[in-house]
């Protein structure tokens, strides 16, 4: 009987330690915003654009929460966008074996009561990536990938 209580107490201590560690490391369940369907077969890692509207009252822009807007696996890489806990909207372009380039913009002043048009554009040929919010260019960057030749 003593052994059973000790095992239960050990389990509880480990469980409490894991919960506290998760809290301290700020693990949170990521929210996802449904923005519509994307045909990933038509998206190229080489060049393209994704544009969508976030309807009013669908997202709080200044709540310090991580929100994934999309995460798209494509041939030879991936594209994803999120609003991070610093209220920055970030778009990432990842080439497998080539690296990652990202652009970001402060969106903490966007109103939740208005719709917002988000656009991400990339081109390996022109070596640039850009992010626009409500048709205003917010950030543009040259690619820093090691290998820009993708099949």
MODELLER restraints for C-alpha pairs under 7 A, 6 or more apart:
rsr = mdl.restraints
at = mdl.atoms
rsr.add(forms.Gaussian(group=physical.xy_distance, feature=features.Distance(at['CA:30:A'], at['CA:66:A']), mean=5.98, stdev=0.5))
rsr.add(forms.Gaussian(group=physical.xy_distance, feature=features.Distance(at['CA:30:A'], at['CA:67:A']), mean=5.78, stdev=0.5))
rsr.add(forms.Gaussian(group=physical.xy_distance, feature=features.Distance(at['CA:30:A'], at['CA:68:A']), mean=6.90, stdev=0.5))
rsr.add(forms.Gaussian(group=physical.xy_distance, feature=features.Distance(at['CA:31:A'], at['CA:67:A']), mean=5.01, stdev=0.5))
rsr.add(forms.Gaussian(group=physical.xy_distance, feature=features.Distance(at['CA:31:A'], at['CA:68:A']), mean=6.46, stdev=0.5))
rsr.add(forms.Gaussian(group=physical.xy_distance, feature=features.Distance(at['CA:32:A'], at['CA:67:A']), mean=5.76, stdev=0.5))
rsr.add(forms.Gaussian(group=physical.xy_distance, feature=features.Distance(at['CA:32:A'], at['CA:68:A']), mean=5.16, stdev=0.5))
rsr.add(forms.Gaussian(group=physical.xy_distance, feature=features.Distance(at['CA:32:A'], at['CA:69:A']), mean=6.11, stdev=0.5))
rsr.add(forms.Gaussian(group=physical.xy_distance, feature=features.Distance(at['CA:33:A'], at['CA:68:A']), mean=6.84, stdev=0.5))
rsr.add(forms.Gaussian(group=physical.xy_distance, feature=features.Distance(at['CA:33:A'], at['CA:69:A']), mean=5.57, stdev=0.5))
rsr.add(forms.Gaussian(group=physical.xy_distance, feature=features.Distance(at['CA:35:A'], at['CA:54:A']), mean=6.67, stdev=0.5))
rsr.add(forms.Gaussian(group=physical.xy_distance, feature=features.Distance(at['CA:40:A'], at['CA:72:A']), mean=6.97, stdev=0.5))
rsr.add(forms.Gaussian(group=physical.xy_distance, feature=features.Distance(at['CA:40:A'], at['CA:74:A']), mean=6.76, stdev=0.5))
rsr.add(forms.Gaussian(group=physical.xy_distance, feature=features.Distance(at['CA:43:A'], at['CA:74:A']), mean=6.93, stdev=0.5))
rsr.add(forms.Gaussian(group=physical.xy_distance, feature=features.Distance(at['CA:44:A'], at['CA:74:A']), mean=6.82, stdev=0.5))
rsr.add(forms.Gaussian(group=physical.xy_distance, feature=features.Distance(at['CA:45:A'], at['CA:74:A']), mean=6.53, stdev=0.5))
rsr.add(forms.Gaussian(group=physical.xy_distance, feature=features.Distance(at['CA:45:A'], at['CA:75:A']), mean=6.89, stdev=0.5))
rsr.add(forms.Gaussian(group=physical.xy_distance, feature=features.Distance(at['CA:45:A'], at['CA:76:A']), mean=6.94, stdev=0.5))
rsr.add(forms.Gaussian(group=physical.xy_distance, feature=features.Distance(at['CA:45:A'], at['CA:77:A']), mean=6.51, stdev=0.5))
rsr.add(forms.Gaussian(group=physical.xy_distance, feature=features.Distance(at['CA:46:A'], at['CA:123:A']), mean=5.85, stdev=0.5))
rsr.add(forms.Gaussian(group=physical.xy_distance, feature=features.Distance(at['CA:46:A'], at['CA:124:A']), mean=5.22, stdev=0.5))
rsr.add(forms.Gaussian(group=physical.xy_distance, feature=features.Distance(at['CA:46:A'], at['CA:150:A']), mean=6.82, stdev=0.5))
rsr.add(forms.Gaussian(group=physical.xy_distance, feature=features.Distance(at['CA:47:A'], at['CA:122:A']), mean=5.35, stdev=0.5))
rsr.add(forms.Gaussian(group=physical.xy_distance, feature=features.Distance(at['CA:47:A'], at['CA:123:A']), mean=4.17, stdev=0.5))
rsr.add(forms.Gaussian(group=physical.xy_distance, feature=features.Distance(at['CA:47:A'], at['CA:124:A']), mean=6.11, stdev=0.5))
rsr.add(forms.Gaussian(group=physical.xy_distance, feature=features.Distance(at['CA:48:A'], at['CA:121:A']), mean=5.86, stdev=0.5))
rsr.add(forms.Gaussian(group=physical.xy_distance, feature=features.Distance(at['CA:48:A'], at['CA:122:A']), mean=5.57, stdev=0.5))
rsr.add(forms.Gaussian(group=physical.xy_distance, feature=features.Distance(at['CA:48:A'], at['CA:123:A']), mean=6.54, stdev=0.5))
rsr.add(forms.Gaussian(group=physical.xy_distance, feature=features.Distance(at['CA:49:A'], at['CA:119:A']), mean=6.98, stdev=0.5))
rsr.add(forms.Gaussian(group=physical.xy_distance, feature=features.Distance(at['CA:49:A'], at['CA:120:A']), mean=5.49, stdev=0.5))
rsr.add(forms.Gaussian(group=physical.xy_distance, feature=features.Distance(at['CA:49:A'], at['CA:121:A']), mean=4.26, stdev=0.5))
rsr.add(forms.Gaussian(group=physical.xy_distance, feature=features.Distance(at['CA:49:A'], at['CA:122:A']), mean=6.40, stdev=0.5))
rsr.add(forms.Gaussian(group=physical.xy_distance, feature=features.Distance(at['CA:50:A'], at['CA:119:A']), mean=5.67, stdev=0.5))
rsr.add(forms.Gaussian(group=physical.xy_distance, feature=features.Distance(at['CA:50:A'], at['CA:120:A']), mean=5.33, stdev=0.5))
rsr.add(forms.Gaussian(group=physical.xy_distance, feature=features.Distance(at['CA:50:A'], at['CA:121:A']), mean=6.63, stdev=0.5))
rsr.add(forms.Gaussian(group=physical.xy_distance, feature=features.Distance(at['CA:51:A'], at['CA:118:A']), mean=5.64, stdev=0.5))
rsr.add(forms.Gaussian(group=physical.xy_distance, feature=features.Distance(at['CA:51:A'], at['CA:119:A']), mean=4.22, stdev=0.5))
rsr.add(forms.Gaussian(group=physical.xy_distance, feature=features.Distance(at['CA:51:A'], at['CA:120:A']), mean=6.45, stdev=0.5))
rsr.add(forms.Gaussian(group=physical.xy_distance, feature=features.Distance(at['CA:52:A'], at['CA:117:A']), mean=5.79, stdev=0.5))
rsr.add(forms.Gaussian(group=physical.xy_distance, feature=features.Distance(at['CA:52:A'], at['CA:118:A']), mean=5.52, stdev=0.5))
rsr.add(forms.Gaussian(group=physical.xy_distance, feature=features.Distance(at['CA:52:A'], at['CA:119:A']), mean=6.59, stdev=0.5))
rsr.add(forms.Gaussian(group=physical.xy_distance, feature=features.Distance(at['CA:53:A'], at['CA:115:A']), mean=6.71, stdev=0.5))
rsr.add(forms.Gaussian(group=physical.xy_distance, feature=features.Distance(at['CA:53:A'], at['CA:116:A']), mean=5.65, stdev=0.5))
rsr.add(forms.Gaussian(group=physical.xy_distance, feature=features.Distance(at['CA:53:A'], at['CA:117:A']), mean=4.45, stdev=0.5))
rsr.add(forms.Gaussian(group=physical.xy_distance, feature=features.Distance(at['CA:53:A'], at['CA:118:A']), mean=6.20, stdev=0.5))
rsr.add(forms.Gaussian(group=physical.xy_distance, feature=features.Distance(at['CA:54:A'], at['CA:115:A']), mean=5.59, stdev=0.5))
rsr.add(forms.Gaussian(group=physical.xy_distance, feature=features.Distance(at['CA:54:A'], at['CA:116:A']), mean=5.28, stdev=0.5))
rsr.add(forms.Gaussian(group=physical.xy_distance, feature=features.Distance(at['CA:54:A'], at['CA:117:A']), mean=6.35, stdev=0.5))
rsr.add(forms.Gaussian(group=physical.xy_distance, feature=features.Distance(at['CA:55:A'], at['CA:115:A']), mean=4.45, stdev=0.5))
rsr.add(forms.Gaussian(group=physical.xy_distance, feature=features.Distance(at['CA:55:A'], at['CA:116:A']), mean=6.68, stdev=0.5))
rsr.add(forms.Gaussian(group=physical.xy_distance, feature=features.Distance(at['CA:56:A'], at['CA:112:A']), mean=5.83, stdev=0.5))
rsr.add(forms.Gaussian(group=physical.xy_distance, feature=features.Distance(at['CA:56:A'], at['CA:113:A']), mean=5.03, stdev=0.5))
rsr.add(forms.Gaussian(group=physical.xy_distance, feature=features.Distance(at['CA:56:A'], at['CA:114:A']), mean=4.52, stdev=0.5))
rsr.add(forms.Gaussian(group=physical.xy_distance, feature=features.Distance(at['CA:56:A'], at['CA:115:A']), mean=4.31, stdev=0.5))
rsr.add(forms.Gaussian(group=physical.xy_distance, feature=features.Distance(at['CA:57:A'], at['CA:112:A']), mean=5.23, stdev=0.5))
rsr.add(forms.Gaussian(group=physical.xy_distance, feature=features.Distance(at['CA:57:A'], at['CA:113:A']), mean=5.51, stdev=0.5))
rsr.add(forms.Gaussian(group=physical.xy_distance, feature=features.Distance(at['CA:59:A'], at['CA:112:A']), mean=6.24, stdev=0.5))
rsr.add(forms.Gaussian(group=physical.xy_distance, feature=features.Distance(at['CA:60:A'], at['CA:112:A']), mean=5.49, stdev=0.5))
rsr.add(forms.Gaussian(group=physical.xy_distance, feature=features.Distance(at['CA:61:A'], at['CA:87:A']), mean=6.32, stdev=0.5))
rsr.add(forms.Gaussian(group=physical.xy_distance, feature=features.Distance(at['CA:61:A'], at['CA:107:A']), mean=6.03, stdev=0.5))
rsr.add(forms.Gaussian(group=physical.xy_distance, feature=features.Distance(at['CA:61:A'], at['CA:108:A']), mean=5.27, stdev=0.5))
rsr.add(forms.Gaussian(group=physical.xy_distance, feature=features.Distance(at['CA:61:A'], at['CA:110:A']), mean=6.05, stdev=0.5))
rsr.add(forms.Gaussian(group=physical.xy_distance, feature=features.Distance(at['CA:61:A'], at['CA:112:A']), mean=6.57, stdev=0.5))
rsr.add(forms.Gaussian(group=physical.xy_distance, feature=features.Distance(at['CA:62:A'], at['CA:87:A']), mean=5.56, stdev=0.5))
rsr.add(forms.Gaussian(group=physical.xy_distance, feature=features.Distance(at['CA:62:A'], at['CA:108:A']), mean=4.41, stdev=0.5))
rsr.add(forms.Gaussian(group=physical.xy_distance, feature=features.Distance(at['CA:64:A'], at['CA:85:A']), mean=4.16, stdev=0.5))
rsr.add(forms.Gaussian(group=physical.xy_distance, feature=features.Distance(at['CA:64:A'], at['CA:86:A']), mean=5.60, stdev=0.5))
rsr.add(forms.Gaussian(group=physical.xy_distance, feature=features.Distance(at['CA:64:A'], at['CA:87:A']), mean=5.61, stdev=0.5))
rsr.add(forms.Gaussian(group=physical.xy_distance, feature=features.Distance(at['CA:65:A'], at['CA:84:A']), mean=6.37, stdev=0.5))
rsr.add(forms.Gaussian(group=physical.xy_distance, feature=features.Distance(at['CA:65:A'], at['CA:85:A']), mean=4.65, stdev=0.5))
rsr.add(forms.Gaussian(group=physical.xy_distance, feature=features.Distance(at['CA:66:A'], at['CA:83:A']), mean=5.58, stdev=0.5))
rsr.add(forms.Gaussian(group=physical.xy_distance, feature=features.Distance(at['CA:66:A'], at['CA:84:A']), mean=4.45, stdev=0.5))
rsr.add(forms.Gaussian(group=physical.xy_distance, feature=features.Distance(at['CA:66:A'], at['CA:85:A']), mean=4.98, stdev=0.5))
rsr.add(forms.Gaussian(group=physical.xy_distance, feature=features.Distance(at['CA:67:A'], at['CA:82:A']), mean=5.48, stdev=0.5))
rsr.add(forms.Gaussian(group=physical.xy_distance, feature=features.Distance(at['CA:67:A'], at['CA:83:A']), mean=5.13, stdev=0.5))
rsr.add(forms.Gaussian(group=physical.xy_distance, feature=features.Distance(at['CA:67:A'], at['CA:84:A']), mean=6.51, stdev=0.5))
rsr.add(forms.Gaussian(group=physical.xy_distance, feature=features.Distance(at['CA:68:A'], at['CA:81:A']), mean=6.22, stdev=0.5))
rsr.add(forms.Gaussian(group=physical.xy_distance, feature=features.Distance(at['CA:68:A'], at['CA:82:A']), mean=4.29, stdev=0.5))
rsr.add(forms.Gaussian(group=physical.xy_distance, feature=features.Distance(at['CA:68:A'], at['CA:83:A']), mean=6.51, stdev=0.5))
rsr.add(forms.Gaussian(group=physical.xy_distance, feature=features.Distance(at['CA:69:A'], at['CA:81:A']), mean=5.43, stdev=0.5))
rsr.add(forms.Gaussian(group=physical.xy_distance, feature=features.Distance(at['CA:69:A'], at['CA:82:A']), mean=5.23, stdev=0.5))
rsr.add(forms.Gaussian(group=physical.xy_distance, feature=features.Distance(at['CA:70:A'], at['CA:80:A']), mean=5.30, stdev=0.5))
rsr.add(forms.Gaussian(group=physical.xy_distance, feature=features.Distance(at['CA:70:A'], at['CA:81:A']), mean=5.39, stdev=0.5))
rsr.add(forms.Gaussian(group=physical.xy_distance, feature=features.Distance(at['CA:71:A'], at['CA:79:A']), mean=5.94, stdev=0.5))
rsr.add(forms.Gaussian(group=physical.xy_distance, feature=features.Distance(at['CA:71:A'], at['CA:80:A']), mean=4.18, stdev=0.5))
rsr.add(forms.Gaussian(group=physical.xy_distance, feature=features.Distance(at['CA:71:A'], at['CA:81:A']), mean=6.57, stdev=0.5))
rsr.add(forms.Gaussian(group=physical.xy_distance, feature=features.Distance(at['CA:72:A'], at['CA:78:A']), mean=5.58, stdev=0.5))
rsr.add(forms.Gaussian(group=physical.xy_distance, feature=features.Distance(at['CA:72:A'], at['CA:79:A']), mean=5.14, stdev=0.5))
rsr.add(forms.Gaussian(group=physical.xy_distance, feature=features.Distance(at['CA:72:A'], at['CA:80:A']), mean=5.97, stdev=0.5))
rsr.add(forms.Gaussian(group=physical.xy_distance, feature=features.Distance(at['CA:73:A'], at['CA:79:A']), mean=6.50, stdev=0.5))
rsr.add(forms.Gaussian(group=physical.xy_distance, feature=features.Distance(at['CA:76:A'], at['CA:95:A']), mean=5.85, stdev=0.5))
rsr.add(forms.Gaussian(group=physical.xy_distance, feature=features.Distance(at['CA:76:A'], at['CA:96:A']), mean=5.38, stdev=0.5))
rsr.add(forms.Gaussian(group=physical.xy_distance, feature=features.Distance(at['CA:77:A'], at['CA:94:A']), mean=5.22, stdev=0.5))
rsr.add(forms.Gaussian(group=physical.xy_distance, feature=features.Distance(at['CA:77:A'], at['CA:95:A']), mean=4.34, stdev=0.5))
rsr.add(forms.Gaussian(group=physical.xy_distance, feature=features.Distance(at['CA:77:A'], at['CA:96:A']), mean=4.93, stdev=0.5))
rsr.add(forms.Gaussian(group=physical.xy_distance, feature=features.Distance(at['CA:78:A'], at['CA:93:A']), mean=6.29, stdev=0.5))
rsr.add(forms.Gaussian(group=physical.xy_distance, feature=features.Distance(at['CA:78:A'], at['CA:94:A']), mean=5.19, stdev=0.5))
rsr.add(forms.Gaussian(group=physical.xy_distance, feature=features.Distance(at['CA:78:A'], at['CA:95:A']), mean=6.77, stdev=0.5))
rsr.add(forms.Gaussian(group=physical.xy_distance, feature=features.Distance(at['CA:79:A'], at['CA:92:A']), mean=5.68, stdev=0.5))
rsr.add(forms.Gaussian(group=physical.xy_distance, feature=features.Distance(at['CA:79:A'], at['CA:93:A']), mean=4.95, stdev=0.5))
rsr.add(forms.Gaussian(group=physical.xy_distance, feature=features.Distance(at['CA:79:A'], at['CA:94:A']), mean=6.30, stdev=0.5))
rsr.add(forms.Gaussian(group=physical.xy_distance, feature=features.Distance(at['CA:80:A'], at['CA:91:A']), mean=5.83, stdev=0.5))
rsr.add(forms.Gaussian(group=physical.xy_distance, feature=features.Distance(at['CA:80:A'], at['CA:92:A']), mean=5.28, stdev=0.5))
rsr.add(forms.Gaussian(group=physical.xy_distance, feature=features.Distance(at['CA:80:A'], at['CA:93:A']), mean=6.98, stdev=0.5))
rsr.add(forms.Gaussian(group=physical.xy_distance, feature=features.Distance(at['CA:81:A'], at['CA:90:A']), mean=5.47, stdev=0.5))
rsr.add(forms.Gaussian(group=physical.xy_distance, feature=features.Distance(at['CA:81:A'], at['CA:91:A']), mean=4.35, stdev=0.5))
rsr.add(forms.Gaussian(group=physical.xy_distance, feature=features.Distance(at['CA:81:A'], at['CA:92:A']), mean=6.20, stdev=0.5))
rsr.add(forms.Gaussian(group=physical.xy_distance, feature=features.Distance(at['CA:82:A'], at['CA:89:A']), mean=5.77, stdev=0.5))
rsr.add(forms.Gaussian(group=physical.xy_distance, feature=features.Distance(at['CA:82:A'], at['CA:90:A']), mean=5.45, stdev=0.5))
rsr.add(forms.Gaussian(group=physical.xy_distance, feature=features.Distance(at['CA:82:A'], at['CA:91:A']), mean=6.77, stdev=0.5))
rsr.add(forms.Gaussian(group=physical.xy_distance, feature=features.Distance(at['CA:83:A'], at['CA:89:A']), mean=4.31, stdev=0.5))
rsr.add(forms.Gaussian(group=physical.xy_distance, feature=features.Distance(at['CA:83:A'], at['CA:90:A']), mean=6.18, stdev=0.5))
rsr.add(forms.Gaussian(group=physical.xy_distance, feature=features.Distance(at['CA:87:A'], at['CA:106:A']), mean=6.20, stdev=0.5))
rsr.add(forms.Gaussian(group=physical.xy_distance, feature=features.Distance(at['CA:87:A'], at['CA:107:A']), mean=5.85, stdev=0.5))
rsr.add(forms.Gaussian(group=physical.xy_distance, feature=features.Distance(at['CA:87:A'], at['CA:108:A']), mean=5.29, stdev=0.5))
rsr.add(forms.Gaussian(group=physical.xy_distance, feature=features.Distance(at['CA:88:A'], at['CA:104:A']), mean=6.20, stdev=0.5))
rsr.add(forms.Gaussian(group=physical.xy_distance, feature=features.Distance(at['CA:88:A'], at['CA:105:A']), mean=5.35, stdev=0.5))
rsr.add(forms.Gaussian(group=physical.xy_distance, feature=features.Distance(at['CA:88:A'], at['CA:106:A']), mean=4.50, stdev=0.5))
rsr.add(forms.Gaussian(group=physical.xy_distance, feature=features.Distance(at['CA:88:A'], at['CA:107:A']), mean=5.61, stdev=0.5))
rsr.add(forms.Gaussian(group=physical.xy_distance, feature=features.Distance(at['CA:89:A'], at['CA:104:A']), mean=5.34, stdev=0.5))
rsr.add(forms.Gaussian(group=physical.xy_distance, feature=features.Distance(at['CA:89:A'], at['CA:105:A']), mean=5.31, stdev=0.5))
rsr.add(forms.Gaussian(group=physical.xy_distance, feature=features.Distance(at['CA:89:A'], at['CA:106:A']), mean=6.38, stdev=0.5))
rsr.add(forms.Gaussian(group=physical.xy_distance, feature=features.Distance(at['CA:89:A'], at['CA:107:A']), mean=6.28, stdev=0.5))
rsr.add(forms.Gaussian(group=physical.xy_distance, feature=features.Distance(at['CA:90:A'], at['CA:102:A']), mean=6.73, stdev=0.5))
rsr.add(forms.Gaussian(group=physical.xy_distance, feature=features.Distance(at['CA:90:A'], at['CA:103:A']), mean=5.67, stdev=0.5))
rsr.add(forms.Gaussian(group=physical.xy_distance, feature=features.Distance(at['CA:90:A'], at['CA:104:A']), mean=4.20, stdev=0.5))
rsr.add(forms.Gaussian(group=physical.xy_distance, feature=features.Distance(at['CA:90:A'], at['CA:105:A']), mean=6.67, stdev=0.5))
rsr.add(forms.Gaussian(group=physical.xy_distance, feature=features.Distance(at['CA:91:A'], at['CA:102:A']), mean=5.48, stdev=0.5))
rsr.add(forms.Gaussian(group=physical.xy_distance, feature=features.Distance(at['CA:91:A'], at['CA:103:A']), mean=5.49, stdev=0.5))
rsr.add(forms.Gaussian(group=physical.xy_distance, feature=features.Distance(at['CA:91:A'], at['CA:104:A']), mean=6.35, stdev=0.5))
rsr.add(forms.Gaussian(group=physical.xy_distance, feature=features.Distance(at['CA:91:A'], at['CA:120:A']), mean=6.97, stdev=0.5))
rsr.add(forms.Gaussian(group=physical.xy_distance, feature=features.Distance(at['CA:92:A'], at['CA:100:A']), mean=6.86, stdev=0.5))
rsr.add(forms.Gaussian(group=physical.xy_distance, feature=features.Distance(at['CA:92:A'], at['CA:101:A']), mean=5.92, stdev=0.5))
rsr.add(forms.Gaussian(group=physical.xy_distance, feature=features.Distance(at['CA:92:A'], at['CA:102:A']), mean=4.35, stdev=0.5))
rsr.add(forms.Gaussian(group=physical.xy_distance, feature=features.Distance(at['CA:92:A'], at['CA:103:A']), mean=6.81, stdev=0.5))
rsr.add(forms.Gaussian(group=physical.xy_distance, feature=features.Distance(at['CA:93:A'], at['CA:100:A']), mean=5.70, stdev=0.5))
rsr.add(forms.Gaussian(group=physical.xy_distance, feature=features.Distance(at['CA:93:A'], at['CA:101:A']), mean=5.38, stdev=0.5))
rsr.add(forms.Gaussian(group=physical.xy_distance, feature=features.Distance(at['CA:93:A'], at['CA:102:A']), mean=6.12, stdev=0.5))
rsr.add(forms.Gaussian(group=physical.xy_distance, feature=features.Distance(at['CA:94:A'], at['CA:100:A']), mean=4.38, stdev=0.5))
rsr.add(forms.Gaussian(group=physical.xy_distance, feature=features.Distance(at['CA:94:A'], at['CA:101:A']), mean=6.56, stdev=0.5))
rsr.add(forms.Gaussian(group=physical.xy_distance, feature=features.Distance(at['CA:98:A'], at['CA:145:A']), mean=5.14, stdev=0.5))
rsr.add(forms.Gaussian(group=physical.xy_distance, feature=features.Distance(at['CA:98:A'], at['CA:146:A']), mean=4.96, stdev=0.5))
rsr.add(forms.Gaussian(group=physical.xy_distance, feature=features.Distance(at['CA:98:A'], at['CA:147:A']), mean=4.87, stdev=0.5))
rsr.add(forms.Gaussian(group=physical.xy_distance, feature=features.Distance(at['CA:99:A'], at['CA:145:A']), mean=4.75, stdev=0.5))
rsr.add(forms.Gaussian(group=physical.xy_distance, feature=features.Distance(at['CA:99:A'], at['CA:146:A']), mean=6.23, stdev=0.5))
rsr.add(forms.Gaussian(group=physical.xy_distance, feature=features.Distance(at['CA:100:A'], at['CA:145:A']), mean=6.11, stdev=0.5))
rsr.add(forms.Gaussian(group=physical.xy_distance, feature=features.Distance(at['CA:101:A'], at['CA:143:A']), mean=5.82, stdev=0.5))
rsr.add(forms.Gaussian(group=physical.xy_distance, feature=features.Distance(at['CA:101:A'], at['CA:144:A']), mean=5.98, stdev=0.5))
rsr.add(forms.Gaussian(group=physical.xy_distance, feature=features.Distance(at['CA:101:A'], at['CA:145:A']), mean=6.80, stdev=0.5))
rsr.add(forms.Gaussian(group=physical.xy_distance, feature=features.Distance(at['CA:103:A'], at['CA:130:A']), mean=6.56, stdev=0.5))
rsr.add(forms.Gaussian(group=physical.xy_distance, feature=features.Distance(at['CA:103:A'], at['CA:131:A']), mean=6.50, stdev=0.5))
rsr.add(forms.Gaussian(group=physical.xy_distance, feature=features.Distance(at['CA:103:A'], at['CA:139:A']), mean=5.88, stdev=0.5))
rsr.add(forms.Gaussian(group=physical.xy_distance, feature=features.Distance(at['CA:103:A'], at['CA:140:A']), mean=6.45, stdev=0.5))
rsr.add(forms.Gaussian(group=physical.xy_distance, feature=features.Distance(at['CA:103:A'], at['CA:141:A']), mean=6.56, stdev=0.5))
rsr.add(forms.Gaussian(group=physical.xy_distance, feature=features.Distance(at['CA:104:A'], at['CA:139:A']), mean=6.13, stdev=0.5))
rsr.add(forms.Gaussian(group=physical.xy_distance, feature=features.Distance(at['CA:105:A'], at['CA:138:A']), mean=5.85, stdev=0.5))
rsr.add(forms.Gaussian(group=physical.xy_distance, feature=features.Distance(at['CA:105:A'], at['CA:139:A']), mean=6.35, stdev=0.5))
rsr.add(forms.Gaussian(group=physical.xy_distance, feature=features.Distance(at['CA:116:A'], at['CA:133:A']), mean=6.87, stdev=0.5))
rsr.add(forms.Gaussian(group=physical.xy_distance, feature=features.Distance(at['CA:116:A'], at['CA:134:A']), mean=5.65, stdev=0.5))
rsr.add(forms.Gaussian(group=physical.xy_distance, feature=features.Distance(at['CA:117:A'], at['CA:133:A']), mean=5.72, stdev=0.5))
rsr.add(forms.Gaussian(group=physical.xy_distance, feature=features.Distance(at['CA:117:A'], at['CA:134:A']), mean=4.69, stdev=0.5))
rsr.add(forms.Gaussian(group=physical.xy_distance, feature=features.Distance(at['CA:117:A'], at['CA:135:A']), mean=6.94, stdev=0.5))
rsr.add(forms.Gaussian(group=physical.xy_distance, feature=features.Distance(at['CA:118:A'], at['CA:132:A']), mean=5.89, stdev=0.5))
rsr.add(forms.Gaussian(group=physical.xy_distance, feature=features.Distance(at['CA:118:A'], at['CA:133:A']), mean=4.77, stdev=0.5))
rsr.add(forms.Gaussian(group=physical.xy_distance, feature=features.Distance(at['CA:118:A'], at['CA:134:A']), mean=6.33, stdev=0.5))
rsr.add(forms.Gaussian(group=physical.xy_distance, feature=features.Distance(at['CA:119:A'], at['CA:131:A']), mean=5.80, stdev=0.5))
rsr.add(forms.Gaussian(group=physical.xy_distance, feature=features.Distance(at['CA:119:A'], at['CA:132:A']), mean=5.05, stdev=0.5))
rsr.add(forms.Gaussian(group=physical.xy_distance, feature=features.Distance(at['CA:119:A'], at['CA:133:A']), mean=6.47, stdev=0.5))
rsr.add(forms.Gaussian(group=physical.xy_distance, feature=features.Distance(at['CA:120:A'], at['CA:130:A']), mean=5.76, stdev=0.5))
rsr.add(forms.Gaussian(group=physical.xy_distance, feature=features.Distance(at['CA:120:A'], at['CA:131:A']), mean=4.67, stdev=0.5))
rsr.add(forms.Gaussian(group=physical.xy_distance, feature=features.Distance(at['CA:120:A'], at['CA:132:A']), mean=6.47, stdev=0.5))
rsr.add(forms.Gaussian(group=physical.xy_distance, feature=features.Distance(at['CA:121:A'], at['CA:129:A']), mean=5.65, stdev=0.5))
rsr.add(forms.Gaussian(group=physical.xy_distance, feature=features.Distance(at['CA:121:A'], at['CA:130:A']), mean=5.18, stdev=0.5))
rsr.add(forms.Gaussian(group=physical.xy_distance, feature=features.Distance(at['CA:121:A'], at['CA:131:A']), mean=6.56, stdev=0.5))
rsr.add(forms.Gaussian(group=physical.xy_distance, feature=features.Distance(at['CA:122:A'], at['CA:128:A']), mean=5.83, stdev=0.5))
rsr.add(forms.Gaussian(group=physical.xy_distance, feature=features.Distance(at['CA:122:A'], at['CA:129:A']), mean=4.27, stdev=0.5))
rsr.add(forms.Gaussian(group=physical.xy_distance, feature=features.Distance(at['CA:122:A'], at['CA:130:A']), mean=6.43, stdev=0.5))
rsr.add(forms.Gaussian(group=physical.xy_distance, feature=features.Distance(at['CA:123:A'], at['CA:129:A']), mean=6.49, stdev=0.5))
rsr.add(forms.Gaussian(group=physical.xy_distance, feature=features.Distance(at['CA:124:A'], at['CA:148:A']), mean=6.24, stdev=0.5))
rsr.add(forms.Gaussian(group=physical.xy_distance, feature=features.Distance(at['CA:127:A'], at['CA:142:A']), mean=5.53, stdev=0.5))
rsr.add(forms.Gaussian(group=physical.xy_distance, feature=features.Distance(at['CA:127:A'], at['CA:143:A']), mean=5.18, stdev=0.5))
rsr.add(forms.Gaussian(group=physical.xy_distance, feature=features.Distance(at['CA:128:A'], at['CA:141:A']), mean=5.60, stdev=0.5))
rsr.add(forms.Gaussian(group=physical.xy_distance, feature=features.Distance(at['CA:128:A'], at['CA:142:A']), mean=4.39, stdev=0.5))
rsr.add(forms.Gaussian(group=physical.xy_distance, feature=features.Distance(at['CA:128:A'], at['CA:143:A']), mean=5.36, stdev=0.5))
rsr.add(forms.Gaussian(group=physical.xy_distance, feature=features.Distance(at['CA:129:A'], at['CA:140:A']), mean=5.70, stdev=0.5))
rsr.add(forms.Gaussian(group=physical.xy_distance, feature=features.Distance(at['CA:129:A'], at['CA:141:A']), mean=5.40, stdev=0.5))
rsr.add(forms.Gaussian(group=physical.xy_distance, feature=features.Distance(at['CA:129:A'], at['CA:142:A']), mean=6.41, stdev=0.5))
rsr.add(forms.Gaussian(group=physical.xy_distance, feature=features.Distance(at['CA:129:A'], at['CA:143:A']), mean=6.78, stdev=0.5))
rsr.add(forms.Gaussian(group=physical.xy_distance, feature=features.Distance(at['CA:130:A'], at['CA:139:A']), mean=5.62, stdev=0.5))
rsr.add(forms.Gaussian(group=physical.xy_distance, feature=features.Distance(at['CA:130:A'], at['CA:140:A']), mean=4.21, stdev=0.5))
rsr.add(forms.Gaussian(group=physical.xy_distance, feature=features.Distance(at['CA:130:A'], at['CA:141:A']), mean=6.41, stdev=0.5))
rsr.add(forms.Gaussian(group=physical.xy_distance, feature=features.Distance(at['CA:131:A'], at['CA:137:A']), mean=6.11, stdev=0.5))
rsr.add(forms.Gaussian(group=physical.xy_distance, feature=features.Distance(at['CA:131:A'], at['CA:138:A']), mean=5.73, stdev=0.5))
rsr.add(forms.Gaussian(group=physical.xy_distance, feature=features.Distance(at['CA:131:A'], at['CA:139:A']), mean=5.28, stdev=0.5))
rsr.add(forms.Gaussian(group=physical.xy_distance, feature=features.Distance(at['CA:131:A'], at['CA:140:A']), mean=6.45, stdev=0.5))
rsr.add(forms.Gaussian(group=physical.xy_distance, feature=features.Distance(at['CA:132:A'], at['CA:138:A']), mean=5.14, stdev=0.5))
